[in-house]
């Protein structure tokens, strides 16, 4: 399986939601990734241009694209995958 780094920037809505529903958001993120047969290996809060860095394991670029599309559609953040 391949490993993907996701660089995440929270939107204003994402910041508000994260303050009150942090665990709920992380559990939902993990479930979406697992729905696509991937695994959230770790996530880190960061300082600078991005708010969160996460490491995801999944089968292919197509699967990672599907995961990213599902997660970004919530409007809580934007992300780049490398």
C-alpha positions as CSV (number, residue, x, y, z in Angstrom):
1,X,0.0,0.0,0.0
2,X,1.1,3.6,-0.7
3,X,1.4,6.3,1.8
4,X,0.0,9.8,1.2
5,X,0.7,13.1,3.1
6,X,-2.3,15.4,3.3
7,X,-1.7,19.0,4.1
8,X,-4.9,20.5,5.5
9,X,-6.0,24.2,5.9
10,X,-9.1,24.7,8.0
11,X,-11.8,27.0,6.8
12,X,-13.6,29.4,9.2
13,X,-16.3,26.8,9.6
14,X,-13.7,24.1,10.2
15,X,-12.1,26.1,13.0
16,X,-15.5,26.7,14.7
17,X,-16.4,23.0,14.4
18,X,-13.0,21.8,15.6
19,X,-13.3,23.8,18.8
20,X,-16.4,22.0,19.8
21,X,-16.5,18.7,17.9
22,X,-12.8,17.7,17.6
23,X,-13.3,14.0,18.3
24,X,-16.4,13.7,16.1
25,X,-14.6,15.2,13.2
26,X,-11.5,13.0,13.6
27,X,-13.7,9.8,13.9
28,X,-15.7,10.8,10.8
29,X,-12.5,11.4,8.9
30,X,-11.2,8.0,9.9
31,X,-14.5,6.3,8.9
32,X,-14.4,8.0,5.4
33,X,-10.8,6.8,4.9
34,X,-11.7,3.3,6.0
35,X,-14.8,3.2,3.7
36,X,-12.3,3.4,0.9
37,X,-10.1,0.6,2.4
38,X,-7.5,3.1,3.6
39,X,-6.0,3.8,7.0
40,X,-5.4,7.1,8.8
41,X,-1.9,6.4,10.2
42,X,-1.4,9.7,12.1
43,X,-2.3,13.4,12.2
44,X,-0.4,16.4,13.5
45,X,-1.5,19.9,14.3
46,X,1.1,22.3,12.7
47,X,2.1,26.0,12.6
48,X,2.5,27.9,9.4
49,X,0.8,27.6,6.0
50,X,-1.1,24.4,7.0
51,X,-3.1,23.6,10.1
52,X,-2.9,19.8,10.0
53,X,-0.7,17.2,8.4
54,X,-2.0,13.7,8.1
55,X,-0.5,10.4,6.8
56,X,-2.9,8.1,5.0
57,X,-2.3,4.6,3.7
58,X,-4.3,3.4,0.7
59,X,-4.1,1.4,-2.5
60,X,-3.7,4.0,-5.2
61,X,-3.9,7.6,-6.4
62,X,-7.5,6.9,-7.5
63,X,-8.5,5.8,-4.0
64,X,-6.7,8.8,-2.4
65,X,-8.5,11.1,-4.9
66,X,-11.9,9.6,-3.8
67,X,-10.9,10.0,-0.1
68,X,-9.9,13.6,-0.6
69,X,-13.1,14.4,-2.6
70,X,-15.3,12.9,0.2
71,X,-13.5,14.7,3.0
72,X,-13.1,18.1,1.3
73,X,-16.8,18.1,0.4
74,X,-17.7,18.8,4.0
75,X,-16.4,22.3,3.7
76,X,-14.4,22.1,6.9
77,X,-11.0,22.4,5.2
78,X,-9.1,22.4,2.0
79,X,-6.3,20.0,1.4
80,X,-3.3,19.1,-0.8
81,X,-2.1,15.6,-1.1
82,X,1.5,14.7,-1.8
